[in-house]
Amino acid sequence: MTIEEYRLSLAWSVSELARRSRLSSRTVSRIEKGEPAYAHTVAAIARALSEGLGQTVTIHDLEGVRIAER
């Protein structure tokens, strides 16, 4: 599933996912749109989704995510 699909399954807005991930809404939106992001940033989203869903979501479970090279 994509980040957006996970987020919508929880009935969360972009701003709610951002708050729970401790990221900006702009960052979450950019990642959802397929812009590259560092692994630690995507991991913060995965952790927030995991907590909301009550199951483990890893960065590898998030379809369409592009991990940026350092």
PyMOL commands that set and color helices and strands:
alter all, ss='L'
color gray80, all
select helices_A, chain A and resi 3-9+14-21+25-32+39-53+59-61
alter helices_A, ss='H'
color red, helices_A
deselect
rebuild
show_as cartoon
